[in-house]
């Protein structure tokens, strides 16, 4: 086992035309997800550095998970940011992290440039051209990624999550590839999902709970649906949303499940 992106490699080989991920705006197949990640990874490998942090400043979306995969393909590790967090907190994270790159959108470019001390490290998703028919086939893309990711060992970092910190200063928690792989190996036994399942994500992508949703989907070939925050305001509407999206598996925090139970949103009556 090298980089945890091998879960995605396997899924692309098994079911390239199967649904990989969806949000409020779009739904894409595994092969398309891989192509978009591959295109972005190209903008993260120009620097000779390896195993370096890449800060992802994107809202919860397909684009954000594409960016996670792209960073892993580039041989580096990702650090999710919170676009709703005060900029002062984000500034502290960037100063502590000193990221190789910052992946963001044009609407955040000015603020990220200010926090990063310039645009040199910014990778703006709006500027990444989509990969179309000129793409090599999946096997060729995987081979290109493996030439870089095969250098990774299991104790190298996969991602870093920043906590609030007891002193008010954000502190990064490093999670290794081995930690993620062991967790997902356990999850596949505990939750025997397959290619017919749809995972309904609740956790923000800068929270550790999202790890199970993302990697369990890649490992089993199940689709991942990024449930919008607005769906959690009213429990009954949340259940309607999950039914509409044909979600078969959720790993929600207890408070959400309690709210659903209290209003009897799952009652047939």
Secondary structure, 3 states (H helix, E strand, C coil): CCCCCHHHHHHHHHCCCCEEEECCCCEEEHHHHHHHHHHHHHCCCCCCCCCCEEEECCCCCHHHHHHHHHHHHCCCEEEECCCCCCHHHHHHHHHHHCCCEEEECHHHHHHHHHHHCCCCCEEEHHHCCCCCCCCCCHHHHHHHHHHHHCCCCCCCEEEEEEECCCCCCCEEEEEEHHHHHHHHHHHHHHCCCCCCCEEEECCCCCCCCHHHHHHHHHHHCCEEEECCHHHHCCHHHHHHHHHHCCCCEECCCHHHHHHHHHCCCCCCC
